[in-house]
Amino acid sequence: MKENYYQILGLNNKASPIQIKQAFKKLAFTFHPDKNLGNPDAEEIFKLINEAYQTLSNADKKFVYDSKLNQINLEKAIFTTSSNTQPKATTTQRKAPFKQKPPQKTNRIDGKSILLAFTFMVVIGCICLFGGMLMNKSTAKQHIKLAYEYLKADLYVKSKLEVEKAIDFDENNPDSYKILAQLAILRAGDFREAIYNYNKILTISHRDSLEFLPKRAKAYTQIDKYEEAIMDLKYVLQKNKGQDSVWAEIGKLYLLYLNNLNEAKINYQNAINLKPQNYTYLFGLGICQINLNENEESIISLQKAYSLKKEPKYLYYISKAYQN
């Protein structure tokens, strides 16, 4: 390890991510090649500054670097201690006859001491790393909170800027991508971008699948990927079969977009079994039954729907079923 990246940036090894970033920006501005034309030394310094920042700004690279740096410092300390350790001077005395010289005590560092010291340094390094990670997560949450506030106030550009700052500190917080998905839909109706961010959420946190799979399914529907939408909704039902709205949404997709009347009928029936008094589910079932020429059954379903909500279109389809 030829260079000490902390010293290059003018920092100590306890510097926070914010301090590292600030130091890099200041030095990069000073030694940038564009500001030092014809100065090869400035260019070399700029390369070192950039190399140091690329390592210390990345949590994984920083951990490896800090471990190596701690090991080197430990080895230097051990070498210094060993070179300074000398055996104690003893006064020369006349040996008594037939008596052996008592063994002299020597100061030496044994392997156990080295292991303990190394273990201590590793523990300290882990504590520092963990503390830095906690600080980054806390800072990210503050930016996410601001992003939500801007989103509620319809300040979409500011909201997105805060999310990007949050991701710089913690790229594994699903709330960041949740906001980005909402912004993609609200700002430009970009459902593909929304799907990308829902994918990020589901990759980071599987426990959020029941919340975000239905949202991704709606986004798939908007870009005509109906089978993908149905797959997402069926996965939700594997986790919880008691969601009547999910059964009904699958029935709707089969009925309106895939023209699979039998599957649509089954899913609407499952929704009705869970919520018998829902007129929308009854109407969907009735439409399936009309198209399957199950006219008597369709009349019963549509009449139930009409008794719950007096919609003129229900009467139209009831009369159509009678005509068939």
ZAMARGU-4260 file (C-alpha; in steps of 0.2 Angstrom, whole numbers, plus 5000, padded with zeros to 4 digits):
<rodrens>
0) 5000/5000/5000 | 5010/5015/4993 | 4998/5029/4997 | 4988/5034/5013 | 4971/5039/5005
5) 4966/5048/5021 | 4982/5059/5021 | 4980/5062/5002 | 4963/5070/5006 | 4970/5079/5021
10) 4959/5068/5033 | 4961/5056/5047 | 4954/5038/5047 | 4939/5043/5057 | 4932/5055/5043
15) 4913/5053/5039 | 4907/5051/5021 | 4901/5069/5021 | 4919/5075/5026 | 4927/5063/5013
20) 4915/5070/4999 | 4919/5088/5004 | 4937/5086/5005 | 4937/5077/4987 | 4927/5091/4979
25) 4939/5105/4987 | 4955/5096/4981 | 4948/5091/4964 | 4943/5109/4961 | 4960/5115/4965
30) 4971/5102/4956 | 4959/5099/4941 | 4969/5097/4925 | 4958/5110/4916 | 4964/5123/4929
35) 4982/5118/4929 | 4986/5117/4910 | 5004/5112/4907 | 5007/5106/4925 | 5010/5087/4925
40) 5012/5087/4944 | 4994/5094/4946 | 4988/5080/4935 | 4996/5066/4945 | 4990/5074/4961
45) 4972/5074/4953 | 4973/5056/4949 | 4978/5051/4967 | 4964/5062/4974 | 4952/5053/4963
50) 4959/5036/4967 | 4957/5040/4985 | 4939/5046/4984 | 4934/5031/4973 | 4940/5019/4987
55) 4934/5029/5003 | 4917/5033/4996 | 4913/5015/4993 | 4908/5006/5009 | 4914/4989/5003
60) 4931/4996/4996 | 4933/5007/5012 | 4931/4992/5023 | 4944/4982/5014 | 4956/4997/5013
65) 4954/5001/5032 | 4957/4983/5036 | 4974/4983/5027 | 4979/5000/5034 | 4975/4994/5052
70) 4986/4978/5048 | 5000/4989/5042 | 4999/5000/5057 | 4999/4985/5068 | 5014/4978/5060
75) 5024/4994/5061 | 5019/4995/5080 | 5025/4977/5083 | 5042/4980/5073 | 5045/4996/5083
80) 5042/4988/5100 | 5053/4973/5095 | 5068/4984/5089 | 5067/4994/5105 | 5067/4979/5117
85) 5084/4975/5123 | 5090/4963/5136 | 5093/4971/5153 | 5111/4974/5157 | 5118/4963/5171
90) 5133/4966/5183 | 5147/4954/5181 | 5150/4944/5196 | 5163/4930/5200 | 5154/4913/5198
95) 5153/4902/5213 | 5161/4885/5210 | 5149/4872/5204 | 5135/4884/5203 | 5126/4887/5186
100) 5121/4904/5180 | 5102/4908/5183 | 5092/4910/5167 | 5089/4928/5161 | 5072/4934/5158
105) 5070/4940/5140 | 5056/4952/5134 | 5047/4946/5118 | 5031/4947/5110 | 5022/4931/5108
110) 5010/4925/5095 | 4995/4926/5107 | 4999/4945/5110 | 4999/4948/5091 | 4983/4939/5088
115) 4974/4949/5102 | 4981/4965/5096 | 4975/4961/5078 | 4958/4955/5084 | 4956/4972/5094
120) 4960/4982/5078 | 4948/4972/5067 | 4934/4974/5080 | 4938/4993/5081 | 4937/4994/5062
125) 4921/4985/5062 | 4913/4996/5075 | 4919/5011/5064 | 4912/5004/5048 | 4895/5000/5057
130) 4894/5017/5064 | 4897/5025/5047 | 4883/5014/5040 | 4871/5019/5053 | 4875/5037/5050
135) 4872/5035/5031 | 4856/5027/5034 | 4850/5040/5046 | 4855/5054/5033 | 4846/5044/5019
140) 4830/5044/5030 | 4831/5063/5032 | 4832/5065/5013 | 4817/5053/5010 | 4807/5062/5023
145) 4810/5079/5013 | 4806/5070/4997 | 4789/5064/5004 | 4785/5082/5009 | 4789/5089/4992
150) 4779/5075/4984 | 4764/5079/4994 | 4766/5098/4989 | 4767/5093/4970 | 4785/5099/4969
155) 4791/5084/4959 | 4808/5090/4954 | 4814/5094/4972 | 4807/5078/4978 | 4817/5068/4965
160) 4833/5078/4970 | 4830/5073/4988 | 4828/5055/4983 | 4844/5055/4973 | 4853/5062/4988
165) 4846/5048/4999 | 4852/5035/4987 | 4869/5042/4988 | 4869/5038/5007 | 4859/5022/5006
170) 4855/5013/4990 | 4846/4999/4998 | 4831/5009/5006 | 4815/5004/4997 | 4806/5020/5001
175) 4818/5029/4989 | 4812/5018/4974 | 4794/5019/4980 | 4795/5038/4978 | 4803/5037/4961
180) 4790/5025/4955 | 4776/5037/4960 | 4786/5052/4952 | 4788/5042/4936 | 4769/5040/4935
185) 4764/5057/4941 | 4776/5067/4930 | 4776/5058/4914 | 4765/5043/4915 | 4781/5032/4912
190) 4775/5015/4918 | 4790/5007/4912 | 4801/5018/4923 | 4789/5014/4937 | 4791/4995/4934
195) 4810/4997/4935 | 4808/5005/4952 | 4796/4992/4958 | 4808/4979/4953 | 4822/4987/4963
200) 4810/4987/4978 | 4806/4969/4976 | 4825/4964/4974 | 4829/4974/4990 | 4815/4968/5001
205) 4805/4953/4998 | 4794/4957/5013 | 4786/4971/5003 | 4780/4960/4989 | 4762/4960/4995
210) 4761/4979/4994 | 4771/4982/4978 | 4766/4967/4967 | 4748/4974/4964 | 4756/4991/4960
215) 4768/4983/4947 | 4753/4973/4940 | 4744/4989/4937 | 4759/4996/4928 | 4760/4981/4917
220) 4742/4983/4913 | 4746/5000/4907 | 4759/4994/4894 | 4748/4980/4888 | 4758/4966/4898
225) 4743/4957/4904 | 4750/4940/4907 | 4764/4948/4918 | 4751/4957/4928 | 4741/4941/4931
230) 4757/4932/4937 | 4761/4946/4949 | 4743/4945/4956 | 4743/4926/4957 | 4759/4927/4967
235) 4750/4938/4979 | 4736/4926/4981 | 4748/4912/4985 | 4753/4922/5000 | 4735/4927/5005
240) 4720/4919/4996 | 4708/4930/5006 | 4710/4946/4995 | 4694/4947/4985 | 4699/4962/4975
245) 4714/4953/4968 | 4703/4939/4962 | 4692/4951/4954 | 4706/4960/4946 | 4712/4944/4938
250) 4695/4940/4932 | 4694/4958/4924 | 4711/4955/4915 | 4705/4938/4908 | 4688/4945/4903
255) 4693/4962/4895 | 4710/4959/4888 | 4714/4940/4886 | 4696/4935/4881 | 4698/4919/4892
260) 4680/4918/4899 | 4681/4902/4909 | 4696/4909/4919 | 4687/4926/4921 | 4672/4917/4927
265) 4682/4907/4940 | 4691/4922/4947 | 4675/4932/4948 | 4666/4918/4957 | 4681/4917/4970
270) 4679/4935/4973 | 4661/4934/4976 | 4663/4919/4988 | 4673/4931/4999 | 4662/4946/4996
275) 4645/4941/4991 | 4637/4958/4991 | 4649/4967/4979 | 4639/4972/4964 | 4654/4975/4953
280) 4660/4957/4956 | 4642/4951/4952 | 4641/4961/4936 | 4658/4954/4930 | 4652/4937/4933
285) 4636/4940/4924 | 4645/4947/4909 | 4656/4931/4908 | 4640/4920/4909 | 4631/4930/4895
290) 4646/4927/4884 | 4647/4908/4889 | 4628/4907/4884 | 4624/4903/4903 | 4609/4915/4902
295) 4599/4909/4917 | 4614/4910/4928 | 4618/4928/4921 | 4601/4934/4924 | 4603/4929/4943
300) 4620/4937/4944 | 4614/4953/4936 | 4598/4955/4946 | 4608/4953/4962 | 4620/4967/4956
305) 4605/4978/4951 | 4597/4975/4968 | 4613/4981/4976 | 4615/4996/4965 | 4603/5003/4953
310) 4614/5005/4937 | 4605/5006/4920 | 4618/4996/4912 | 4613/4981/4923 | 4595/4982/4916
315) 4602/4982/4898 | 4612/4966/4901 | 4598/4958/4910 | 4587/4961/4895 | 4600/4955/4883
320) 4601/4939/4893 | 4582/4937/4892 | 4583/4939/4873 | 4597/4926/4871
</rodrens>
